[in-house]
Amino acid sequence: MPSDDSFRACRLCPHRCGVDRTAGARGVCGAHDAMRVSRAALHFWEEPPISGEAGSGTIFFAHCTLGCAYCQNAAISRRDTEAGRVASVDEVARMCSELERQGAMNVNLVTPTHYAPLVREAVCLARERGMRLPVVWNTSGYETVSAVRDNEGVVDVYLTDFKYADGALARELSGARDYPMVALAALDEMVRLVGEPTYDDVDGVERMTRGVIVRHMLIPGHGDDSREVIRILCERYGDAVRLSIMNQYTPVVARAAEAGDASAQAVLARHPELGERVSDEEYEQLLCYADALGAEDYFWQAGDTCQESFIPDFA
């Protein structure tokens, strides 16, 4: 179980800021030493074996270890956010149990890395009280290998991003040049710890109970990097993970710029492509590339997924 030492010289994410969060210092993530929860509710827009028909029991944590210029959840992820409310270990454990009572397919912990010791304690407490749902660690992929190891016995499923193959692009868009190398090492460890995907049946719907789903979202104008991501994942992991290739990029940064947000305007000045949507042609080319590599049984998105109505309503 965690002690204050986890936050006194914080090394929970690959930035390894070393700040004393117990004294009020904020590292790259912007978080203090108490969990801040922005939303706890059933969520119906994850991959089919995560959301099913009943919904995934999501707990959204505020703040983030990355600073993606195009983040659709910027209201809760930015460094200075005060969205949501501070929640104790006991309160988060009760959220897990309540989501189970609501019929959730799983407990889905969204962006929990910077609170990891407390989140694990909350899951263990919920299980002591009888919660039996699979636990999903929903992450940007920017994790240390040691942090993934610390989740052993607590996390059943990883729903992880693999955002970039190019470090320069990762630095420009997410402030983490080492993202490709770090995320690949973390993914290796996730696969080692939870193994290949396994499923059970919930009212006739397939539910993932163990395994790794790797998400990659196509960013407008960066198809070459996306193809390299898909190549790496297919060649390195094959059927050991399930891919989710996404077209849901939403140009929220353009809307913020139009509203007068100076930082959003600066982002668009450097990367005007972030103000666009992914074209059908771009997405089809990426799916065809995955097919040509022999990828099978991956998730893909149909229809218009680029809508702000798909962004959860955060408290």
One Martini backbone bead per residue (centre of mass of N, CA, C, O) as a GRO file, in nm:
protein
  315
    1MET     BB    1   0.100   0.033   0.015
    2PRO     BB    2   0.094   0.356   0.026
    3SER     BB    3   0.292   0.641   0.063
    4ASP     BB    4   0.414   0.957   0.074
    5ASP     BB    5   0.671   0.882  -0.096
    6SER     BB    6   0.530   0.878  -0.381
    7PHE     BB    7   0.505   1.223  -0.359
    8ARG     BB    8   0.778   1.359  -0.258
    9ALA     BB    9   0.944   1.214  -0.520
   10CYS     BB   10   0.826   1.201  -0.813
   11ARG     BB   11   0.810   0.872  -1.028
   12LEU     BB   12   0.537   0.772  -1.179
   13CYS     BB   13   0.653   0.888  -1.439
   14PRO     BB   14   0.871   0.950  -1.707
   15HIS     BB   15   0.948   1.241  -1.604
   16ARG     BB   16   1.056   1.248  -1.314
   17CYS     BB   17   1.036   1.522  -1.139
   18GLY     BB   18   1.062   1.515  -0.803
   19VAL     BB   19   0.829   1.630  -0.661
   20ASP     BB   20   0.646   1.767  -0.382
   21ARG     BB   21   0.312   1.692  -0.349
   22THR     BB   22   0.269   1.730  -0.033
   23ALA     BB   23   0.360   2.056  -0.072
   24GLY     BB   24   0.210   2.146  -0.364
   25ALA     BB   25   0.353   2.045  -0.592
   26ARG     BB   26   0.388   2.055  -0.957
   27GLY     BB   27   0.413   1.884  -1.220
   28VAL     BB   28   0.338   1.803  -1.532
   29CYS     BB   29   0.043   1.705  -1.446
   30GLY     BB   30  -0.067   1.897  -1.183
   31ALA     BB   31  -0.070   1.718  -0.931
   32HIS     BB   32  -0.138   1.618  -0.635
   33ASP     BB   33  -0.186   1.384  -0.352
   34ALA     BB   34  -0.486   1.393  -0.450
   35MET     BB   35  -0.756   1.277  -0.577
   36ARG     BB   36  -0.917   1.358  -0.895
   37VAL     BB   37  -1.259   1.347  -0.988
   38SER     BB   38  -1.471   1.394  -1.284
   39ARG     BB   39  -1.590   1.090  -1.333
   40ALA     BB   40  -1.872   0.851  -1.260
   41ALA     BB   41  -1.970   0.617  -1.515
   42LEU     BB   42  -2.132   0.505  -1.767
   43HIS     BB   43  -1.979   0.376  -2.075
   44PHE     BB   44  -2.049   0.334  -2.449
   45TRP     BB   45  -1.753   0.409  -2.629
   46GLU     BB   46  -1.605   0.164  -2.631
   47GLU     BB   47  -1.505  -0.120  -2.689
   48PRO     BB   48  -1.704  -0.391  -2.701
   49PRO     BB   49  -1.547  -0.563  -2.457
   50ILE     BB   50  -1.591  -0.308  -2.260
   51SER     BB   51  -1.897  -0.197  -2.294
   52GLY     BB   52  -2.102  -0.320  -2.450
   53GLU     BB   53  -2.437  -0.281  -2.334
   54ALA     BB   54  -2.396  -0.174  -2.025
   55GLY     BB   55  -2.116  -0.065  -1.976
   56SER     BB   56  -1.854   0.121  -1.855
   57GLY     BB   57  -1.689   0.178  -1.541
   58THR     BB   58  -1.604   0.500  -1.520
   59ILE     BB   59  -1.299   0.672  -1.403
   60PHE     BB   60  -1.216   1.005  -1.407
   61PHE     BB   61  -0.909   1.160  -1.405
   62ALA     BB   62  -0.736   1.422  -1.331
   63HIS     BB   63  -0.512   1.490  -1.533
   64CYS     BB   64  -0.173   1.456  -1.694
   65THR     BB   65   0.136   1.333  -1.837
   66LEU     BB   66   0.034   1.483  -2.080
   67GLY     BB   67   0.033   1.752  -2.360
   68CYS     BB   68  -0.193   1.749  -2.575
   69ALA     BB   69  -0.288   1.971  -2.823
   70TYR     BB   70  -0.574   1.781  -2.895
   71CYS     BB   71  -0.737   1.742  -2.647
   72GLN     BB   72  -1.072   1.646  -2.566
   73ASN     BB   73  -1.001   1.655  -2.229
   74ALA     BB   74  -0.890   1.941  -2.131
   75ALA     BB   75  -1.077   2.014  -1.889
   76ILE     BB   76  -0.916   1.769  -1.712
   77SER     BB   77  -0.593   1.764  -1.811
   78ARG     BB   78  -0.482   2.011  -1.742
   79ARG     BB   79  -0.264   2.145  -1.519
   80ASP     BB   80  -0.487   2.378  -1.398
   81THR     BB   81  -0.707   2.203  -1.313
   82GLU     BB   82  -1.041   2.185  -1.116
   83ALA     BB   83  -1.180   1.945  -1.194
   84GLY     BB   84  -1.393   1.823  -0.993
   85ARG     BB   85  -1.294   1.606  -0.714
   86VAL     BB   86  -1.192   1.517  -0.422
   87ALA     BB   87  -1.076   1.174  -0.345
   88SER     BB   88  -1.078   0.907  -0.168
   89VAL     BB   89  -1.018   0.583  -0.135
   90ASP     BB   90  -1.300   0.512  -0.031
   91GLU     BB   91  -1.460   0.659  -0.255
   92VAL     BB   92  -1.344   0.497  -0.497
   93ALA     BB   93  -1.435   0.223  -0.395
   94ARG     BB   94  -1.740   0.299  -0.404
   95MET     BB   95  -1.752   0.349  -0.704
   96CYS     BB   96  -1.692   0.064  -0.794
   97SER     BB   97  -1.938  -0.068  -0.653
   98GLU     BB   98  -2.157   0.105  -0.789
   99LEU     BB   99  -2.097   0.021  -1.081
  100GLU     BB  100  -2.168  -0.272  -1.033
  101ARG     BB  101  -2.467  -0.217  -0.950
  102GLN     BB  102  -2.523  -0.089  -1.248
  103GLY     BB  103  -2.382  -0.316  -1.455
  104ALA     BB  104  -2.098  -0.320  -1.518
  105MET     BB  105  -1.835  -0.471  -1.697
  106ASN     BB  106  -1.636  -0.268  -1.544
  107VAL     BB  107  -1.341  -0.109  -1.432
  108ASN     BB  108  -1.251   0.221  -1.558
  109LEU     BB  109  -0.933   0.369  -1.553
  110VAL     BB  110  -0.883   0.710  -1.629
  111THR     BB  111  -0.595   0.841  -1.598
  112PRO     BB  112  -0.408   0.709  -1.321
  113THR     BB  113  -0.092   0.730  -1.293
  114HIS     BB  114  -0.055   0.989  -1.087
  115TYR     BB  115  -0.239   0.786  -0.870
  116ALA     BB  116  -0.168   0.480  -0.847
  117PRO     BB  117  -0.144   0.397  -0.544
  118LEU     BB  118  -0.439   0.484  -0.472
  119VAL     BB  119  -0.591   0.321  -0.684
  120ARG     BB  120  -0.502   0.043  -0.590
  121GLU     BB  121  -0.619   0.068  -0.307
  122ALA     BB  122  -0.914   0.100  -0.398
  123VAL     BB  123  -0.943  -0.171  -0.543
  124CYS     BB  124  -0.873  -0.352  -0.303
  125LEU     BB  125  -1.106  -0.252  -0.126
  126ALA     BB  126  -1.337  -0.332  -0.314
  127ARG     BB  127  -1.266  -0.635  -0.308
  128GLU     BB  128  -1.298  -0.676  -0.004
  129ARG     BB  129  -1.619  -0.586  -0.048
  130GLY     BB  130  -1.687  -0.768  -0.342
  131MET     BB  131  -1.562  -0.682  -0.593
  132ARG     BB  132  -1.561  -0.855  -0.945
  133LEU     BB  133  -1.445  -0.683  -1.156
  134PRO     BB  134  -1.279  -0.595  -1.405
  135VAL     BB  135  -0.967  -0.417  -1.456
  136VAL     BB  136  -0.907  -0.105  -1.619
  137TRP     BB  137  -0.625   0.046  -1.785
  138ASN     BB  138  -0.650   0.382  -1.898
  139THR     BB  139  -0.396   0.483  -2.133
  140SER     BB  140  -0.143   0.660  -2.309
  141GLY     BB  141   0.139   0.475  -2.254
  142TYR     BB  142   0.290   0.667  -2.043
  143GLU     BB  143   0.497   0.436  -1.897
  144THR     BB  144   0.651   0.262  -1.669
  145VAL     BB  145   0.765  -0.044  -1.599
  146SER     BB  146   0.732  -0.028  -1.289
  147ALA     BB  147   0.433   0.061  -1.293
  148VAL     BB  148   0.325  -0.194  -1.425
  149ARG     BB  149   0.427  -0.394  -1.210
  150ASP     BB  150   0.259  -0.267  -0.973
  151ASN     BB  151  -0.022  -0.383  -1.113
  152GLU     BB  152   0.005  -0.654  -1.022
  153GLY     BB  153  -0.311  -0.802  -0.935
  154VAL     BB  154  -0.507  -0.550  -1.028
  155VAL     BB  155  -0.477  -0.569  -1.336
  156ASP     BB  156  -0.642  -0.708  -1.634
  157VAL     BB  157  -0.668  -0.453  -1.832
  158TYR     BB  158  -0.540  -0.291  -2.125
  159LEU     BB  159  -0.608   0.053  -2.236
  160THR     BB  160  -0.389   0.155  -2.485
  161ASP     BB  161  -0.180   0.368  -2.621
  162PHE     BB  162  -0.025   0.441  -2.956
  163LYS     BB  163   0.069   0.743  -3.093
  164TYR     BB  164   0.390   0.710  -3.173
  165ALA     BB  165   0.699   0.674  -3.373
  166ASP     BB  166   0.782   0.979  -3.351
  167GLY     BB  167   0.956   1.183  -3.143
  168ALA     BB  168   0.915   1.465  -3.267
  169LEU     BB  169   0.606   1.450  -3.269
  170ALA     BB  170   0.572   1.395  -2.966
  171ARG     BB  171   0.690   1.663  -2.878
  172GLU     BB  172   0.502   1.860  -3.032
  173LEU     BB  173   0.208   1.724  -2.930
  174SER     BB  174   0.307   1.597  -2.609
  175GLY     BB  175   0.594   1.652  -2.464
  176ALA     BB  176   0.740   1.349  -2.565
  177ARG     BB  177   1.007   1.222  -2.718
  178ASP     BB  178   1.010   0.925  -2.560
  179TYR     BB  179   0.745   0.777  -2.623
  180PRO     BB  180   0.804   0.530  -2.807
  181MET     BB  181   1.002   0.383  -2.615
  182VAL     BB  182   0.829   0.384  -2.355
  183ALA     BB  183   0.565   0.252  -2.466
  184LEU     BB  184   0.696  -0.013  -2.560
  185ALA     BB  185   0.802  -0.111  -2.287
  186ALA     BB  186   0.527  -0.109  -2.145
  187LEU     BB  187   0.383  -0.304  -2.341
  188ASP     BB  188   0.554  -0.547  -2.291
  189GLU     BB  189   0.467  -0.569  -1.990
  190MET     BB  190   0.168  -0.598  -2.023
  191VAL     BB  191   0.177  -0.863  -2.186
  192ARG     BB  192   0.333  -1.028  -1.977
  193LEU     BB  193   0.120  -0.999  -1.735
  194VAL     BB  194  -0.179  -1.056  -1.897
  195GLY     BB  195  -0.168  -1.145  -2.176
  196GLU     BB  196  -0.377  -1.277  -2.371
  197PRO     BB  197  -0.680  -1.260  -2.476
  198THR     BB  198  -0.976  -1.280  -2.270
  199TYR     BB  199  -1.312  -1.427  -2.222
  200ASP     BB  200  -1.653  -1.366  -2.160
  201ASP     BB  201  -2.005  -1.386  -2.068
  202VAL     BB  202  -2.260  -1.115  -2.095
  203ASP     BB  203  -2.553  -1.161  -2.203
  204GLY     BB  204  -2.411  -1.239  -2.496
  205VAL     BB  205  -2.144  -1.071  -2.428
  206GLU     BB  206  -1.830  -0.986  -2.490
  207ARG     BB  207  -1.567  -1.001  -2.237
  208MET     BB  208  -1.287  -0.866  -2.119
  209THR     BB  209  -1.055  -1.013  -1.866
  210ARG     BB  210  -0.791  -1.019  -2.046
  211GLY     BB  211  -0.549  -0.792  -2.163
  212VAL     BB  212  -0.477  -0.605  -2.480
  213ILE     BB  213  -0.553  -0.277  -2.594
  214VAL     BB  214  -0.455  -0.095  -2.890
  215ARG     BB  215  -0.447   0.243  -2.953
  216HIS     BB  216  -0.502   0.436  -3.265
  217MET     BB  217  -0.495   0.776  -3.367
  218LEU     BB  218  -0.564   0.954  -3.632
  219ILE     BB  219  -0.387   1.228  -3.763
  220PRO     BB  220  -0.397   1.484  -3.944
  221GLY     BB  221  -0.124   1.448  -4.174
  222HIS     BB  222  -0.008   1.150  -4.018
  223GLY     BB  223   0.001   0.871  -4.181
  224ASP     BB  224   0.296   0.775  -4.170
  225ASP     BB  225   0.307   0.732  -3.865
  226SER     BB  226   0.069   0.535  -3.846
  227ARG     BB  227   0.192   0.312  -4.020
  228GLU     BB  228   0.432   0.263  -3.829
  229VAL     BB  229   0.271   0.180  -3.587
  230ILE     BB  230   0.128  -0.065  -3.714
  231ARG     BB  231   0.380  -0.218  -3.788
  232ILE     BB  232   0.498  -0.255  -3.509
  233LEU     BB  233   0.255  -0.400  -3.376
  234CYS     BB  234   0.229  -0.640  -3.571
  235GLU     BB  235   0.528  -0.748  -3.556
  236ARG     BB  236   0.552  -0.767  -3.233
  237TYR     BB  237   0.243  -0.903  -3.149
  238GLY     BB  238   0.003  -0.964  -3.305
  239ASP     BB  239  -0.227  -1.161  -3.116
  240ALA     BB  240  -0.147  -1.040  -2.824
  241VAL     BB  241  -0.317  -0.808  -2.944
  242ARG     BB  242  -0.563  -0.551  -2.981
  243LEU     BB  243  -0.666  -0.345  -3.223
  244SER     BB  244  -0.735   0.023  -3.242
  245ILE     BB  245  -0.860   0.208  -3.514
  246MET     BB  246  -0.888   0.563  -3.526
  247ASN     BB  247  -1.119   0.855  -3.640
  248GLN     BB  248  -1.198   1.068  -3.380
  249TYR     BB  249  -1.083   1.322  -3.445
  250THR     BB  250  -1.113   1.641  -3.271
  251PRO     BB  251  -1.106   2.000  -3.339
  252VAL     BB  252  -1.092   2.165  -3.054
  253VAL     BB  253  -0.864   2.372  -3.106
  254ALA     BB  254  -1.026   2.545  -3.308
  255ARG     BB  255  -1.249   2.636  -3.114
  256ALA     BB  256  -1.059   2.770  -2.912
  257ALA     BB  257  -0.938   2.975  -3.110
  258GLU     BB  258  -1.207   3.114  -3.187
  259ALA     BB  259  -1.248   3.197  -2.868
  260GLY     BB  260  -0.933   3.312  -2.792
  261ASP     BB  261  -0.717   3.101  -2.745
  262ALA     BB  262  -0.381   3.141  -2.742
  263SER     BB  263  -0.267   2.850  -2.733
  264ALA     BB  264  -0.437   2.744  -2.971
  265GLN     BB  265  -0.330   2.945  -3.179
  266ALA     BB  266  -0.034   2.848  -3.160
  267VAL     BB  267  -0.080   2.559  -3.248
  268LEU     BB  268  -0.203   2.627  -3.533
  269ALA     BB  269   0.043   2.777  -3.641
  270ARG     BB  270   0.221   2.510  -3.636
  271HIS     BB  271  -0.062   2.309  -3.672
  272PRO     BB  272  -0.308   2.324  -3.899
  273GLU     BB  273  -0.405   2.019  -3.910
  274LEU     BB  274  -0.560   2.032  -3.623
  275GLY     BB  275  -0.819   2.180  -3.771
  276GLU     BB  276  -0.891   1.904  -3.880
  277ARG     BB  277  -1.013   1.628  -4.029
  278VAL     BB  278  -1.048   1.310  -4.098
  279SER     BB  279  -1.039   1.147  -4.377
  280ASP     BB  280  -1.162   0.886  -4.544
  281GLU     BB  281  -0.905   0.828  -4.705
  282GLU     BB  282  -0.700   0.814  -4.477
  283TYR     BB  283  -0.839   0.582  -4.321
  284GLU     BB  284  -0.851   0.371  -4.548
  285GLN     BB  285  -0.546   0.350  -4.587
  286LEU     BB  286  -0.484   0.241  -4.304
  287LEU     BB  287  -0.660  -0.014  -4.315
  288CYS     BB  288  -0.522  -0.136  -4.566
  289TYR     BB  289  -0.247  -0.160  -4.434
  290ALA     BB  290  -0.328  -0.356  -4.213
  291ASP     BB  291  -0.425  -0.576  -4.402
  292ALA     BB  292  -0.148  -0.616  -4.554
  293LEU     BB  293  -0.008  -0.714  -4.273
  294GLY     BB  294  -0.239  -0.918  -4.139
  295ALA     BB  295  -0.452  -0.794  -3.985
  296GLU     BB  296  -0.678  -0.910  -3.728
  297ASP     BB  297  -0.939  -0.833  -3.536
  298TYR     BB  298  -0.994  -0.532  -3.550
  299PHE     BB  299  -1.071  -0.210  -3.464
  300TRP     BB  300  -1.324   0.007  -3.606
  301GLN     BB  301  -1.465   0.308  -3.745
  302ALA     BB  302  -1.797   0.417  -3.800
  303GLY     BB  303  -1.875   0.699  -3.912
  304ASP     BB  304  -1.941   0.988  -3.712
  305THR     BB  305  -1.689   1.048  -3.455
  306CYS     BB  306  -1.666   1.374  -3.496
  307GLN     BB  307  -1.798   1.453  -3.189
  308GLU     BB  308  -1.870   1.631  -2.899
  309SER     BB  309  -2.093   1.428  -2.795
  310PHE     BB  310  -1.860   1.208  -2.715
  311ILE     BB  311  -1.792   1.390  -2.488
  312PRO     BB  312  -1.789   1.399  -2.180
  313ASP     BB  313  -1.960   1.515  -1.892
  314PHE     BB  314  -1.795   1.717  -1.686
  315ALA     BB  315  -1.771   1.834  -1.349
   0.00000   0.00000   0.00000
